[in-house]
Amino acid sequence: MNGLVIAALNLALAVILGAFGAHAVKARVNPEQLDWWHTATAYFFYHAIGLLLIGVLARLLPTLSLRWPAIFIQIGIFIFCGSLYLLALGAPRWLGAITPIGGLAFILGWLTLALQVAKA
């Protein structure tokens, strides 16, 4: 699937989850859980915008290999943001142990992008 399409779908989902948190989740969770929701949504937006920029870069510089940076960032969104959303909704606290794996995926995505750009 086209990277720009994936980025746009991520951004749409980030808006949906942000609105859901502001309206449906806010009244049902404690302040710590709401903070997790806000953190997940913020990181979702940051990295979805990053995916959008990677998609634009891929169009402008088709010789760059940007598949892995995008994959790592998408994995980061799924694991980091997903685990925080689940924790905010009452999932067992042990699930928080996987959140840093998502953070590592974000870091790998950005470092892989830096490496690809440096090699170009």
Phi and psi restraints in degrees (value plus and minus 20) as a CYANA .aco file:
   2 ASN   PHI     -79.5   -39.5
   2 ASN   PSI     113.6   153.6
   3 GLY   PHI     -79.6   -39.6
   3 GLY   PSI     -55.8   -15.8
   4 LEU   PHI     -88.6   -48.6
   4 LEU   PSI     -55.5   -15.5
   5 VAL   PHI     -85.1   -45.1
   5 VAL   PSI     -65.6   -25.6
   6 ILE   PHI     -81.1   -41.1
   6 ILE   PSI     -63.2   -23.2
   7 ALA   PHI     -81.9   -41.9
   7 ALA   PSI     -64.7   -24.7
   8 ALA   PHI     -83.0   -43.0
   8 ALA   PSI     -59.8   -19.8
   9 LEU   PHI     -85.2   -45.2
   9 LEU   PSI     -59.3   -19.3
  10 ASN   PHI     -82.2   -42.2
  10 ASN   PSI     -63.7   -23.7
  11 LEU   PHI     -84.9   -44.9
  11 LEU   PSI     -60.7   -20.7
  12 ALA   PHI     -82.0   -42.0
  12 ALA   PSI     -63.2   -23.2
  13 LEU   PHI     -85.6   -45.6
  13 LEU   PSI     -56.6   -16.6
  14 ALA   PHI     -82.2   -42.2
  14 ALA   PSI     -60.5   -20.5
  15 VAL   PHI     -84.8   -44.8
  15 VAL   PSI     -65.3   -25.3
  16 ILE   PHI     -79.7   -39.7
  16 ILE   PSI     -67.6   -27.6
  17 LEU   PHI     -88.8   -48.8
  17 LEU   PSI     -54.3   -14.3
  18 GLY   PHI     -83.4   -43.4
  18 GLY   PSI     -64.6   -24.6
  19 ALA   PHI     -86.9   -46.9
  19 ALA   PSI     -60.4   -20.4
  20 PHE   PHI     -80.5   -40.5
  20 PHE   PSI     -61.9   -21.9
  21 GLY   PHI     -84.8   -44.8
  21 GLY   PSI     -60.8   -20.8
  22 ALA   PHI     -89.6   -49.6
  22 ALA   PSI     -47.7    -7.7
  23 HIS   PHI    -130.4   -90.4
  23 HIS   PSI     -66.1   -26.1
  24 ALA   PHI    -115.6   -75.6
  24 ALA   PSI     -59.2   -19.2
  25 VAL   PHI    -100.4   -60.4
  25 VAL   PSI     -58.9   -18.9
  26 LYS   PHI     -70.2   -30.2
  26 LYS   PSI     -61.3   -21.3
  27 ALA   PHI     -99.0   -59.0
  27 ALA   PSI     -29.9    10.1
  28 ARG   PHI    -134.1   -94.1
  28 ARG   PSI     -21.6    18.4
  29 VAL   PHI    -146.4  -106.4
  29 VAL   PSI     145.9   185.9
  30 ASN   PHI    -103.3   -63.3
  30 ASN   PSI     149.3   189.3
  31 PRO   PHI     -78.8   -38.8
  31 PRO   PSI     -56.2   -16.2
  32 GLU   PHI     -84.1   -44.1
  32 GLU   PSI     -63.9   -23.9
  33 GLN   PHI     -84.7   -44.7
  33 GLN   PSI     -59.4   -19.4
  34 LEU   PHI     -84.6   -44.6
  34 LEU   PSI     -57.0   -17.0
  35 ASP   PHI     -83.0   -43.0
  35 ASP   PSI     -61.1   -21.1
  36 TRP   PHI     -80.0   -40.0
  36 TRP   PSI     -61.9   -21.9
  37 TRP   PHI     -82.0   -42.0
  37 TRP   PSI     -65.5   -25.5
  38 HIS   PHI     -83.1   -43.1
  38 HIS   PSI     -62.1   -22.1
  39 THR   PHI     -81.7   -41.7
  39 THR   PSI     -65.8   -25.8
  40 ALA   PHI     -79.3   -39.3
  40 ALA   PSI     -64.6   -24.6
  41 THR   PHI     -86.5   -46.5
  41 THR   PSI     -61.3   -21.3
  42 ALA   PHI     -81.9   -41.9
  42 ALA   PSI     -68.7   -28.7
  43 TYR   PHI     -86.1   -46.1
  43 TYR   PSI     -53.5   -13.5
  44 PHE   PHI     -80.3   -40.3
  44 PHE   PSI     -70.0   -30.0
  45 PHE   PHI     -81.4   -41.4
  45 PHE   PSI     -68.2   -28.2
  46 TYR   PHI     -75.2   -35.2
  46 TYR   PSI     -67.0   -27.0
  47 HIS   PHI    -100.3   -60.3
  47 HIS   PSI     -47.5    -7.5
  48 ALA   PHI     -88.1   -48.1
  48 ALA   PSI     -57.7   -17.7
  49 ILE   PHI     -85.7   -45.7
  49 ILE   PSI     -58.6   -18.6
  50 GLY   PHI     -79.6   -39.6
  50 GLY   PSI     -62.7   -22.7
  51 LEU   PHI     -82.1   -42.1
  51 LEU   PSI     -57.8   -17.8
  52 LEU   PHI     -81.6   -41.6
  52 LEU   PSI     -64.2   -24.2
  53 LEU   PHI     -85.8   -45.8
  53 LEU   PSI     -57.8   -17.8
  54 ILE   PHI     -83.3   -43.3
  54 ILE   PSI     -60.1   -20.1
  55 GLY   PHI     -82.5   -42.5
  55 GLY   PSI     -60.2   -20.2
  56 VAL   PHI     -86.6   -46.6
  56 VAL   PSI     -64.8   -24.8
  57 LEU   PHI     -77.2   -37.2
  57 LEU   PSI     -61.9   -21.9
  58 ALA   PHI     -81.8   -41.8
  58 ALA   PSI     -54.3   -14.3
  59 ARG   PHI     -94.0   -54.0
  59 ARG   PSI     -59.6   -19.6
  60 LEU   PHI     -96.6   -56.6
  60 LEU   PSI     -54.7   -14.7
  61 LEU   PHI    -147.3  -107.3
  61 LEU   PSI      52.9    92.9
  62 PRO   PHI     -82.7   -42.7
  62 PRO   PSI     -33.6     6.4
  63 THR   PHI    -100.6   -60.6
  63 THR   PSI     -35.6     4.4
  64 LEU   PHI     -92.4   -52.4
  64 LEU   PSI     119.6   159.6
  65 SER   PHI    -112.3   -72.3
  65 SER   PSI      79.3   119.3
  66 LEU   PHI    -131.0   -91.0
  66 LEU   PSI     -10.9    29.1
  67 ARG   PHI     -83.4   -43.4
  67 ARG   PSI     -69.8   -29.8
  68 TRP   PHI     -87.0   -47.0
  68 TRP   PSI     -60.6   -20.6
  69 PRO   PHI     -76.6   -36.6
  69 PRO   PSI     -62.8   -22.8
  70 ALA   PHI     -86.3   -46.3
  70 ALA   PSI     -60.5   -20.5
  71 ILE   PHI     -83.7   -43.7
  71 ILE   PSI     -67.1   -27.1
  72 PHE   PHI     -80.3   -40.3
  72 PHE   PSI     -62.4   -22.4
  73 ILE   PHI     -86.7   -46.7
  73 ILE   PSI     -59.4   -19.4
  74 GLN   PHI     -84.0   -44.0
  74 GLN   PSI     -60.8   -20.8
  75 ILE   PHI     -81.9   -41.9
  75 ILE   PSI     -61.4   -21.4
  76 GLY   PHI     -80.4   -40.4
  76 GLY   PSI     -62.7   -22.7
  77 ILE   PHI     -79.7   -39.7
  77 ILE   PSI     -67.8   -27.8
  78 PHE   PHI     -81.9   -41.9
  78 PHE   PSI     -69.2   -29.2
  79 ILE   PHI     -99.6   -59.6
  79 ILE   PSI     -70.6   -30.6
  80 PHE   PHI     -85.5   -45.5
  80 PHE   PSI     -78.8   -38.8
  81 CYS   PHI     -87.9   -47.9
  81 CYS   PSI     -62.3   -22.3
  82 GLY   PHI     -79.7   -39.7
  82 GLY   PSI     -63.2   -23.2
  83 SER   PHI     -86.7   -46.7
  83 SER   PSI     -57.8   -17.8
  84 LEU   PHI     -87.4   -47.4
  84 LEU   PSI     -59.6   -19.6
  85 TYR   PHI     -81.4   -41.4
  85 TYR   PSI     -64.3   -24.3
  86 LEU   PHI     -84.7   -44.7
  86 LEU   PSI     -61.0   -21.0
  87 LEU   PHI     -81.2   -41.2
  87 LEU   PSI     -61.8   -21.8
  88 ALA   PHI     -82.7   -42.7
  88 ALA   PSI     -49.4    -9.4
  89 LEU   PHI    -108.8   -68.8
  89 LEU   PSI     -15.6    24.4
  90 GLY   PHI      85.2   125.2
  90 GLY   PSI      -8.9    31.1
  91 ALA   PHI     -82.3   -42.3
  91 ALA   PSI     137.8   177.8
  92 PRO   PHI     -77.9   -37.9
  92 PRO   PSI     123.2   163.2
  93 ARG   PHI     -81.8   -41.8
  93 ARG   PSI     -45.3    -5.3
  94 TRP   PHI     -80.7   -40.7
  94 TRP   PSI     -42.5    -2.5
  95 LEU   PHI     -81.8   -41.8
  95 LEU   PSI     -45.4    -5.4
  96 GLY   PHI     -81.6   -41.6
  96 GLY   PSI     -37.4     2.6
  97 ALA   PHI     -87.3   -47.3
  97 ALA   PSI     -41.7    -1.7
  98 ILE   PHI    -111.3   -71.3
  98 ILE   PSI     -33.0     7.0
  99 THR   PHI     -74.3   -34.3
  99 THR   PSI     -65.1   -25.1
 100 PRO   PHI     -82.6   -42.6
 100 PRO   PSI     -44.0    -4.0
 101 ILE   PHI     -84.1   -44.1
 101 ILE   PSI     -59.9   -19.9
 102 GLY   PHI     -84.6   -44.6
 102 GLY   PSI     -59.2   -19.2
 103 GLY   PHI     -82.3   -42.3
 103 GLY   PSI     -60.2   -20.2
 104 LEU   PHI     -82.8   -42.8
 104 LEU   PSI     -59.7   -19.7
 105 ALA   PHI     -82.2   -42.2
 105 ALA   PSI     -60.0   -20.0
 106 PHE   PHI     -78.5   -38.5
 106 PHE   PSI     -69.5   -29.5
 107 ILE   PHI     -79.8   -39.8
 107 ILE   PSI     -65.2   -25.2
 108 LEU   PHI     -81.0   -41.0
 108 LEU   PSI     -59.0   -19.0
 109 GLY   PHI     -81.2   -41.2
 109 GLY   PSI     -67.3   -27.3
 110 TRP   PHI     -91.0   -51.0
 110 TRP   PSI     -57.5   -17.5
 111 LEU   PHI     -87.4   -47.4
 111 LEU   PSI     -58.8   -18.8
 112 THR   PHI     -84.2   -44.2
 112 THR   PSI     -59.2   -19.2
 113 LEU   PHI     -82.3   -42.3
 113 LEU   PSI     -65.7   -25.7
 114 ALA   PHI     -79.4   -39.4
 114 ALA   PSI     -62.4   -22.4
 115 LEU   PHI     -82.6   -42.6
 115 LEU   PSI     -64.8   -24.8
 116 GLN   PHI     -84.0   -44.0
 116 GLN   PSI     -61.0   -21.0
 117 VAL   PHI     -89.2   -49.2
 117 VAL   PSI     -59.6   -19.6
 118 ALA   PHI     -84.1   -44.1
 118 ALA   PSI     -53.8   -13.8
 119 LYS   PHI     -95.0   -55.0
 119 LYS   PSI     -40.4    -0.4
